[in-house]
Amino acid sequence: MADYLEEEQETSSQQEQQQPPAAYTFFLRIMSKRRTWVCIFVLVYAIILLSSWNFIKSVLSWYKLQSQPSSSSSSSYGWPALYASVLLGAVFGLLSMVAALAVMVPATLVTWIAIVVLLAFFGKPRRALVVEGRKITREIVGFVIKILLKEGNLVAAVCAVLGYFALVRKSGEVD
């Protein structure tokens, strides 16, 4: 009877050692939620936006200086707004690409690992697995860059157009 109790205690202590800590399990549970990744995206975007805030303010102050009636002629009415909106669109496009990259890297890594593990389960030899892993890495990185450029250009274009109309409307209200 005493031997049975000792064996049971040993097996229970071994099971406790094999289980991951509660904090690790909690972290995995949180990171597997989609809303967590959305919050990370918004947080990274906000941090990057705050860090580039001075540049955005300098572009807007340059626009104010250029659009004042005393320094602008009638022929350059829309050009300062166009320049400023293109710069603002480029900044927001870059910001969205960096923020999307912060979310895409972990997702891409999980995809890459899953594909390589599946190839290993199907009996690929190690050398072939390394070659296939390199090919897959090249394809995934190329695909991610294409998506980032498309989304960044889209955000830049939308922000530039909206910025142009907002700046022209604002300067029209001032006059």
C-alpha positions as CSV (number, residue, x, y, z in Angstrom):
1,M,0.0,0.0,0.0
2,A,2.8,2.4,0.9
3,D,4.6,1.6,-2.4
4,Y,1.5,2.3,-4.3
5,L,1.1,5.8,-2.7
6,E,4.8,6.6,-3.4
7,E,4.4,5.6,-7.0
8,E,1.3,7.7,-7.3
9,Q,3.0,10.7,-5.8
10,E,6.0,10.3,-8.2
11,T,3.8,10.1,-11.3
12,S,1.8,13.1,-10.2
13,S,5.0,15.1,-9.6
14,Q,6.2,14.0,-13.0
15,Q,3.0,15.2,-14.6
16,E,3.3,18.5,-12.8
17,Q,6.8,18.9,-14.2
18,Q,5.7,18.1,-17.7
19,Q,2.8,20.6,-17.8
20,P,3.7,24.1,-18.9
21,P,3.4,26.9,-16.3
22,A,0.0,28.6,-16.0
23,A,1.4,31.9,-17.2
24,Y,2.7,30.3,-20.4
25,T,-0.7,28.7,-21.1
26,F,-2.5,32.0,-20.4
27,F,-0.1,33.8,-22.8
28,L,-0.7,31.2,-25.6
29,R,-4.5,31.5,-25.1
30,I,-4.4,35.3,-25.4
31,M,-2.1,35.3,-28.4
32,S,-4.3,32.8,-30.3
33,K,-7.2,35.3,-30.4
34,R,-7.8,37.5,-33.4
35,R,-8.7,40.5,-31.4
36,T,-5.2,40.3,-29.7
37,W,-3.6,40.7,-33.1
38,V,-5.9,43.5,-34.0
39,C,-4.9,45.3,-30.8
40,I,-1.2,44.7,-31.5
41,F,-1.8,46.2,-35.0
42,V,-3.5,49.3,-33.6
43,L,-0.9,49.7,-30.9
44,V,2.0,49.5,-33.3
45,Y,0.3,51.9,-35.7
46,A,-0.3,54.3,-32.8
47,I,3.3,54.1,-31.7
48,I,4.6,54.7,-35.2
49,L,2.1,57.6,-35.7
50,L,3.2,59.2,-32.5
51,S,6.8,58.9,-33.4
52,S,6.2,60.5,-36.8
53,W,3.9,63.2,-35.5
54,N,6.6,65.9,-35.7
55,F,7.1,65.2,-39.4
56,I,3.4,65.5,-40.0
57,K,3.2,68.7,-38.1
58,S,6.1,70.2,-40.1
59,V,4.4,69.2,-43.4
60,L,1.2,70.9,-42.2
61,S,3.1,74.0,-41.0
62,W,4.9,74.2,-44.4
63,Y,1.5,74.0,-46.1
64,K,0.1,76.8,-43.9
65,L,3.1,79.0,-44.8
66,Q,2.7,78.3,-48.5
67,S,-1.0,78.8,-48.6
68,Q,-1.0,82.2,-47.0
69,P,-2.4,84.8,-49.3
70,S,0.6,87.1,-49.1
71,S,3.1,84.5,-50.2
72,S,1.1,82.6,-52.8
73,S,0.2,83.7,-56.3
74,S,-3.0,82.8,-58.1
75,S,-1.3,80.3,-60.3
76,S,0.0,78.1,-57.4
77,Y,-3.3,77.8,-55.7
78,G,-3.5,74.0,-55.5
79,W,0.1,73.0,-55.7
80,P,1.0,73.3,-52.0
81,A,-2.0,71.3,-51.1
82,L,-1.0,68.7,-53.7
83,Y,2.6,68.5,-52.4
84,A,1.5,68.3,-48.7
85,S,-1.2,65.7,-49.4
86,V,1.3,63.5,-51.4
87,L,3.7,63.7,-48.5
88,L,1.0,62.9,-45.9
89,G,-0.2,60.0,-48.0
90,A,3.3,58.6,-48.3
91,V,3.8,58.9,-44.5
92,F,0.5,57.1,-43.8
93,G,1.2,54.5,-46.4
94,L,4.6,53.7,-44.8
95,L,3.0,53.7,-41.4
96,S,0.4,51.2,-42.5
97,M,3.0,49.0,-44.1
98,V,5.1,48.9,-40.9
99,A,2.1,48.2,-38.7
100,A,0.9,45.4,-41.1
101,L,4.4,44.0,-41.1
102,A,4.3,43.7,-37.3
103,V,1.3,41.5,-37.6
104,M,2.3,39.6,-40.7
105,V,5.7,38.4,-39.4
106,P,4.3,36.1,-36.7
107,A,1.5,34.8,-38.9
108,T,4.0,34.1,-41.7
109,L,6.3,32.3,-39.3
110,V,3.4,30.1,-38.1
111,T,2.5,29.3,-41.8
112,W,6.1,28.5,-42.6
113,I,6.5,26.2,-39.6
114,A,3.3,24.4,-40.4
115,I,4.4,23.7,-44.0
116,V,7.8,22.5,-43.1
117,V,6.4,20.2,-40.4
118,L,3.9,18.8,-42.9
119,L,6.7,18.1,-45.3
120,A,8.6,16.4,-42.6
121,F,5.7,14.2,-41.7
122,F,5.3,13.1,-45.3
123,G,8.8,11.6,-45.2
124,K,10.9,14.1,-47.0
125,P,14.6,13.5,-46.3
126,R,16.5,16.2,-44.4
127,R,18.4,17.6,-47.3
128,A,15.3,17.8,-49.5
129,L,13.5,19.4,-46.5
130,V,16.1,22.1,-46.3
131,V,15.9,22.8,-50.0
132,E,12.1,22.9,-49.9
133,G,12.2,25.1,-46.8
134,R,14.4,27.7,-48.6
135,K,12.0,27.7,-51.6
136,I,9.0,28.1,-49.4
137,T,10.7,30.9,-47.5
138,R,11.5,32.7,-50.7
139,E,7.9,32.3,-51.9
140,I,6.3,33.4,-48.6
141,V,8.6,36.5,-48.3
142,G,7.8,37.5,-51.9
143,F,4.1,37.1,-51.3
144,V,4.2,39.1,-48.1
145,I,6.1,41.9,-49.8
146,K,3.6,42.1,-52.7
147,I,0.7,42.3,-50.2
148,L,2.5,44.9,-48.1
149,L,3.2,47.1,-51.2
150,K,-0.3,46.8,-52.5
151,E,-1.9,47.7,-49.1
152,G,0.6,50.5,-48.4
153,N,0.1,52.0,-51.9
154,L,-3.7,51.8,-51.4
155,V,-3.5,53.5,-48.0
156,A,-1.2,56.2,-49.4
157,A,-3.4,56.9,-52.3
158,V,-6.6,57.2,-50.2
159,C,-4.8,59.4,-47.6
160,A,-3.4,61.6,-50.3
161,V,-6.7,62.1,-52.0
162,L,-8.6,62.7,-48.8
163,G,-5.7,65.0,-47.6
164,Y,-5.8,67.0,-50.8
165,F,-9.5,67.6,-50.6
166,A,-9.3,68.5,-46.8
167,L,-6.5,70.9,-47.4
168,V,-8.1,72.6,-50.4
169,R,-11.4,72.9,-48.5
170,K,-9.7,74.3,-45.5
171,S,-7.8,76.9,-47.5
172,G,-11.1,77.7,-49.3
173,E,-12.8,78.4,-46.0
174,V,-10.0,80.6,-44.8
175,D,-10.3,82.9,-47.9
